[in-house]
Amino acid sequence: MGLSTHVLDTMHGTPAAGMAVALYTTDGEQATLVKRFVLNADGRSDGPLYDNHTLKAGTYRLVFDVAGYFKSRGVVLPEPNFLNKVSLDFGVAHTDQHYHVPLLVSPWAYSTYRGS
């Protein structure tokens, strides 16, 4: 299955439909943009970010535009925002396994884990 992500908006209790996300490969401090996408109505990308044939062992970064999403939902945020963009750096060791990176987020907190 490769690599996938989804985001749940814990403030509203819904998928984070419309949130902008960017995927990067990383090498130390250097990050290379792979793709930008917007989450669908289910808070997911429309397909896998990588399938098992194209996923490579290494390090990656997902950047979620949290403040932009909540502002688009009409949430009044303080300036500066407490959370603007949430960056998750993670490693892929076994390309034959599925790596799912969910994000649970509000304007003031987030959590993640390796999902299935």
Legacy VTK file of the C-alpha trace (Angstrom):
# vtk DataFile Version 3.0
C-alpha trace
ASCII
DATASET POLYDATA
POINTS 116 float
0.000 0.000 0.000
2.953 2.376 0.369
2.440 5.749 2.060
-0.808 7.496 2.945
-2.118 10.190 5.268
-5.336 11.629 6.568
-6.297 14.429 8.933
-9.065 14.635 11.500
-10.227 18.057 12.712
-10.708 17.483 16.446
-12.229 20.946 16.968
-15.197 20.206 14.724
-15.162 16.404 14.923
-14.832 16.021 11.144
-12.297 15.064 8.493
-10.122 18.062 7.539
-11.504 18.349 3.993
-9.724 21.016 1.969
-6.517 21.155 4.039
-3.409 21.804 1.933
-0.510 19.384 2.452
3.001 19.130 1.021
5.157 15.990 0.879
8.957 16.205 0.875
11.848 13.781 0.841
14.554 14.794 3.292
18.292 14.349 3.533
19.597 15.870 6.727
18.418 19.499 6.752
17.665 19.520 3.005
14.071 18.921 1.921
12.941 18.327 -1.670
9.304 18.893 -2.580
7.647 15.799 -4.051
4.053 17.039 -4.354
1.410 19.363 -2.997
-2.183 18.229 -2.634
-5.473 19.095 -0.963
-7.316 16.617 1.231
-10.621 15.291 -0.094
-14.000 15.190 1.695
-12.772 12.257 3.810
-9.665 14.205 4.908
-7.400 12.010 2.764
-5.351 12.339 -0.381
-7.153 10.994 -3.443
-4.702 8.121 -3.731
-1.558 6.793 -2.102
1.301 9.276 -1.857
3.589 6.417 -2.860
2.699 2.834 -3.656
4.933 -0.082 -2.587
6.688 -0.026 -5.959
7.760 3.630 -5.745
8.220 4.056 -1.974
11.897 4.090 -1.043
13.552 3.642 2.321
14.542 7.012 3.721
13.207 10.068 5.475
10.193 12.148 4.581
8.282 15.229 5.743
4.587 16.019 5.564
3.661 19.685 6.076
0.028 20.427 6.907
-1.375 23.978 6.545
-3.290 23.950 9.815
-3.893 27.709 10.198
-5.017 28.065 6.588
-7.486 25.238 7.040
-9.022 26.589 10.255
-9.226 30.118 8.848
-11.076 28.706 5.822
-13.564 27.151 8.289
-14.197 30.592 9.806
-12.250 29.999 13.008
-10.866 33.269 14.390
-7.232 32.621 15.276
-4.909 34.849 17.286
-2.063 36.605 15.476
0.399 35.116 15.359
-1.287 31.719 15.135
-0.368 29.201 17.813
-0.073 26.517 15.116
0.587 27.646 11.565
1.977 24.658 9.700
2.575 21.292 11.300
5.627 19.449 9.961
5.987 15.735 10.602
9.361 14.166 9.865
9.351 10.379 9.715
11.378 7.480 8.390
10.493 4.550 6.171
12.587 1.471 6.846
10.523 -1.307 5.237
9.149 -0.531 1.778
7.104 -3.739 1.741
4.968 -2.382 4.603
2.242 0.241 4.637
3.084 3.570 6.295
0.000 5.575 7.225
0.619 8.966 8.871
-2.572 10.371 10.421
-2.812 13.798 12.030
-5.392 14.737 14.663
-5.429 18.516 14.939
-7.092 21.583 16.433
-5.841 25.186 16.332
-3.999 24.518 19.626
-2.848 20.893 19.612
-1.966 17.928 17.418
-0.967 14.306 17.649
0.156 11.658 15.220
1.110 8.000 15.158
1.969 5.297 12.670
-1.394 3.999 11.558
-2.346 0.922 9.631
LINES 1 117
116 0 1 2 3 4 5 6 7 8 9 10 11 12 13 14 15 16 17 18 19 20 21 22 23 24 25 26 27 28 29 30 31 32 33 34 35 36 37 38 39 40 41 42 43 44 45 46 47 48 49 50 51 52 53 54 55 56 57 58 59 60 61 62 63 64 65 66 67 68 69 70 71 72 73 74 75 76 77 78 79 80 81 82 83 84 85 86 87 88 89 90 91 92 93 94 95 96 97 98 99 100 101 102 103 104 105 106 107 108 109 110 111 112 113 114 115
